[in-house]
Amino acid sequence: SAPPMSGHMGPPPPHGGGPASHQGHSGQAGHNFGYGGPPPYEAPPLPHDASPTLYVEGLPADATEREVAHIFRRFEGQGYQSIRMFPKEGKNGSQLFLCFVEFDHPHAANHAMQTTQGYRFDRKSEASALKISFSRPKGAPRAATGGPPPPRPNIS
């Protein structure tokens, strides 16, 4: 007969309990990031503009904060903190939203962005695909297209 398996029964450990959260591995300043901040050997390099806040574009005019929160709720326990939505009038008078999703660390935000990029609110409409980027600090220059910043020139 096979030896008994030493499986873990009961609730996950309080530090996140996911594959990337091993006891003894901690991030900067003593934080244990769980899924949000994998140990250095698993951590993908973050872009230069990485921040713990994501900016979400492409929300339908009738989107609610509850609907958007539902998309990101899967990241609870992985660094997800909150969502903020602000109504704004578009150039043609249409209703738009400024939407920001807060995480506790840039690694957590990056994971959520990679996982939900292009998510479609309405499966029948290509126009409803979300465009997610790192939020810029106040006063930072805006890219001409409203998309990610242009690549840095390669100086040799």
Beta strands, then each sheet from edge to edge (+ up, - down):
strand 1: 53-57
strand 2: 80-89
strand 3: 95-103
strand 4: 131-134
sheet 1: 2+ 3- 1+ 4-
end
